[in-house]
Amino acid sequence: MNRVVHPIEQESFRRLRARLDTSHFPPLTRAVVERVVHSAADLEYASDLVMDEGELVKAHAALHAGAPVVADVEMVAAGITRRETVCRLADAVSGPGLTRSAHAVRLAYEEVGPGALWVIGCAPTALEELLTLDASPALVIGLPVGFVGAAESKAALRESGLPAVSNVSEKGGSAVAAAALNALLYHPIPSEENL
């Protein structure tokens, strides 16, 4: 099913590409970079994001084959279009040494099991908790934002060896995390490209 792109979005991407050359990126990396830059109007994401094309290809296939999508907060879930998501924050409770976000990750993992795509755009503690689980994710989009723990949790994600989209700096957030997932959702599957 083809996505109808509004003329304002088309013009926005035209202007983005006039200011930022993304032609050297492989296809899925380019899609993620452009959509994240577009969501934040921040060209610096082009050099701040860290991802691997091979991992994105596998994650893209898993996503389009129906793998579950888990969001750390409702703002991330609300930004993901054309796909149902799991977000258990409303059911989570904090406790000694456990934030609500971390508990929500535990609850979501109990629900979806291995092979999901995890989209974390708010809480570094959610990303830290995910790294303690044996989640075997299809992909972790780890783009939490903040001055406490955000950059560190993303560095830990990269060091974990899990398939991931992250960034080096402290910036991130719900909009950019959802945008990264949407880039994979909107990118055509190989059979659609040949139609």
N, C-alpha and C positions, 0 to 999 in steps of 0.2 A: 504494500500500500504506500503510495507516494504521499509525502508530506507537502502541504501547500504552504509556501513561504510568503509571508506578508511583504509587500513592497518596502516597508520601513526596515524590516530585517535585511532584505536584500541590499538596500542602500547602506545600511550600517556595516555589513560585511564588505561591501565594495570599498568603503572608506577605510576600514581596518586594513584591508589588503594593500591599499595605496600607501599606508603609513608603516606597514610591517610586512616584510617579505617572508612568507611561510612556505614558499615553493620547495625549499630544500628538505622539508620534513617528509617522512613517509606518510601514507594516506591517513591512517588512524591517529597517529601522533599529531598530524596537521589539524585534523578535525577537533581533537581535544584542545590543542593550543588555541585555535581560533575561537572555539566556543567559550573557553574560560576567559580569554582576553576580552571577548565581546561582552560577557556577563558582568565584568568588573570595569570595563573601559580602562584597562591597565595593561599597557604594552609590555611591562616588565615581566609579566608571567611567561612570556616566550622564552626567557632565559632562566627563569626560576623553577619551572616545572621539570620533574624528573619522571620519565617513563620509558618503557621498552616496547617497540613496535610488535615484536613477537608475542609478548604477553597480552598486548591489546588485541591482537588477532584472535587469540584463544578466548579472551574474555568476551569479545564481540560475538563469537560463535556461541558461547555459553549463554549470553544474554538473549540472543535471538532464538535459542533453543528452549528458552523458558526458565532459565536459572532464576531463583528468587533474588530480589533486590532488597537490601536492608538499609534503612536510613537511621542515623543516630538521633535526629530530632525531626519534629513535624515540619519545620521550615525547609529542611532538605527534601523531605517526602513531597511537600507541596510543590517544589520546584521541578520534580521529575515528572515529565509529561508522558502520556501514552503508555504508562506502565504502573501496575499496582506495586506498592512497596510495603514492607514490614517495618513498623516503628513501634517499639514497646516502651517508650519513655513514660507514657501515661500510666503504665502498670508498675513501673519501677519505684523502688524506695531506696533511700540512702541509709547507710549504716556505718559503724566504725570502720574506717579505711576503705569505704566503698561509696562512690558517688552514685547518684541516680542514673547518670549516663552509663557508667560501667555496669550497673545492675541491668539496665535495659539491653546492653549488648549480650549479657548472659541469657536473658529471657529470649531474645531474638534467636540466638544460636540454638537454644533448646527447641525452638519452633522450626527453624529452617535447616539445621544441620549443615554438613559440609557442602561446598560447591556454590555458595551464594556470592553475589557481588555486594560488597559492603561500601556504603557511601557515608563517610564521616566528615562533616563540615563544620562542626561546632565544638565538640568537647574533646580535648586531648586525652582525658581519662577514658573515653569510649575507645579511642584507638589503642591506648595502652592496655585496656582489658582485652580487646580482640587479640592482641599479640600474645596473651597468656593462654588463649584457647587453642585447641587443635582444630581450627575451623576449616582448614584446607580450602581457602576461598578461591573462586575463579578470578577475583580481582578485589583489591582494596583501594578505593579512592580515599586517600587520607589527606584531607585538606583542612584540618581544624585551624582555628584562628586564635591568636592571643599572645600575650607577653609571658604567660606562665605555662610552660610545658608544650606549647604547640610545636615549635621548631624541634624540640627534643623528641617528642613522640613521632614526628615525621622522620627524623634521623633513625630512630629505632625501627620504624617500618622498613626503611630502605636496607638497614642492616639485617633484617629478619630473612631476607631472601624471598618473601612472598611477592606474588605478582602485584604491582602497585602503580598508582599515579600519586605522586606527592609533590611537594615543593620545598625548597631549602629555607625560605624565609618564614617569618612569623605570620605573614598574611595568609588568608584563606577565607573560609566562611561558607555558609549554606548555599549561597548563590553560585559560587564557583564550583563547589562539590557537585551540586545538581547539574551544572552545565557540563562537567566532565562526563557524567553518566549519560546525559542527553546526547552528547556528541556521538557516543557509541550507539545509542538508540536510533538516531537520525541517519547514521551512516548506512548506506544500502548494504544488504547482504550480497555476497558475490553473484548469486544467480540473478538478482535484480539489476546489477550493473550491466549484465549482458543482454538484457531485454531490449 
